[in-house]
Amino acid sequence: MHYVTDKPVEATLPPHCTLLLIVDPISTSCRIAQEASKRGHRIGAIWTTTTDTEERDPARYGCASLRYKFELIEGRDWTATNGKEIAVVESVVNEAARRFKLTVAGCITGSGFSRSN
């Protein structure tokens, strides 16, 4: 189903209580993260092995003021094998939300994760 509206979607939770997760927030998804951050949402970055250290710098994409609530790096903070990446990321996300007492408002796949799956 495809739904289009010209009215903005109203969140039921105040922005400071919500967590938006972005997997591999590089390029356009980094700018999306910055915009969501400006609106008061907390941002969590989940990095896969498809991104290198230089790509993880928000300033590279014109987002120098962007600060992540947390960053989780594949191989350091989480690992998955046999195609179970989604389940592992979901588990990590739920634990992070519980730890920071935030409600997950959404999860966006950035460049790298969508390339690898």
C-alpha positions as CSV (number, residue, x, y, z in Angstrom):
1,M,0.0,0.0,0.0
2,H,1.3,3.5,-0.8
3,Y,0.0,6.4,1.2
4,V,0.5,10.0,0.3
5,T,-0.6,13.0,2.3
6,D,0.2,16.7,2.3
7,K,-0.2,16.8,6.1
8,P,2.8,16.2,8.4
9,V,2.7,13.1,10.6
10,E,2.3,14.0,14.2
11,A,4.3,11.9,16.7
12,T,2.5,10.8,19.8
13,L,5.7,11.1,21.9
14,P,7.7,14.2,22.6
15,P,10.8,14.3,20.4
16,H,13.2,14.2,23.3
17,C,11.9,10.8,24.2
18,T,12.4,9.2,20.8
19,L,15.3,7.4,19.2
20,L,15.8,7.3,15.5
21,L,18.3,4.7,14.4
22,I,20.2,5.0,11.2
23,V,22.3,2.1,9.8
24,D,25.4,3.5,8.1
25,P,24.4,7.2,8.2
26,I,26.5,8.5,5.3
27,S,25.7,11.0,2.7
28,T,21.9,11.6,2.4
29,S,21.1,9.6,5.5
30,C,23.5,11.6,7.5
31,R,21.6,14.8,6.5
32,I,18.3,13.1,7.4
33,A,19.9,12.3,10.8
34,Q,20.9,15.9,11.2
35,E,17.4,17.2,10.4
36,A,15.8,14.7,12.8
37,S,18.3,15.8,15.5
38,K,17.4,19.5,14.9
39,R,13.8,18.5,15.6
40,G,14.7,17.1,19.0
41,H,15.0,13.3,18.3
42,R,18.0,11.4,19.6
43,I,20.0,9.7,16.9
44,G,21.8,6.3,17.1
45,A,24.2,5.2,14.5
46,I,24.7,1.5,13.7
47,W,27.8,1.0,11.6
48,T,28.4,-2.1,9.4
49,T,31.7,-3.3,8.0
50,T,30.8,-1.7,4.7
51,T,31.8,1.8,6.0
52,D,35.3,2.8,6.9
53,T,36.3,5.2,9.7
54,E,36.6,8.3,7.4
55,E,33.0,7.8,6.2
56,R,31.7,7.9,9.7
57,D,32.5,11.5,10.2
58,P,29.3,13.7,9.9
59,A,31.4,16.7,9.0
60,R,32.3,15.0,5.7
61,Y,28.7,15.5,4.7
62,G,28.2,19.0,5.9
63,C,26.7,17.8,9.3
64,A,29.5,18.9,11.7
65,S,27.0,19.7,14.5
66,L,25.4,16.2,14.4
67,R,26.0,14.2,17.6
68,Y,24.9,10.6,18.0
69,K,23.4,9.4,21.2
70,F,25.4,6.3,20.7
71,E,27.3,4.5,17.9
72,L,27.4,0.7,17.5
73,I,30.1,-0.8,15.3
74,E,29.9,-4.2,13.6
75,G,32.8,-6.3,14.8
76,R,33.2,-4.2,18.0
77,D,29.7,-4.0,19.5
78,W,27.8,-6.5,17.5
79,T,28.4,-9.4,15.0
80,A,26.1,-11.6,12.9
81,T,26.6,-14.5,10.6
82,N,24.5,-16.6,8.4
83,G,22.2,-13.7,7.2
84,K,21.0,-12.9,10.7
85,E,22.1,-9.3,10.7
86,I,18.6,-7.9,10.9
87,A,17.8,-10.0,14.0
88,V,21.0,-8.9,15.7
89,V,20.6,-5.3,14.9
90,E,17.0,-5.4,16.3
91,S,18.3,-6.9,19.5
92,V,21.0,-4.3,19.8
93,V,18.5,-1.5,19.1
94,N,16.1,-2.7,21.7
95,E,18.9,-2.9,24.3
96,A,20.1,0.6,23.5
97,A,16.5,2.0,23.7
98,R,16.0,0.3,27.1
99,R,19.4,1.5,28.4
100,F,18.7,5.1,27.4
101,K,15.0,5.0,28.3
102,L,13.9,6.1,24.8
103,T,11.2,4.8,22.5
104,V,12.4,3.7,19.1
105,A,10.6,6.0,16.5
106,G,12.2,4.4,13.5
107,C,15.1,2.7,11.9
108,I,16.5,3.8,8.5
109,T,19.0,1.9,6.5
110,G,21.6,4.1,5.0
111,S,23.9,3.4,2.2
112,G,26.1,0.5,3.4
113,F,23.6,-1.8,4.9
114,S,21.3,-1.7,1.9
115,R,24.3,-2.5,-0.4
116,S,25.3,-5.6,1.6
117,N,21.8,-7.2,1.8
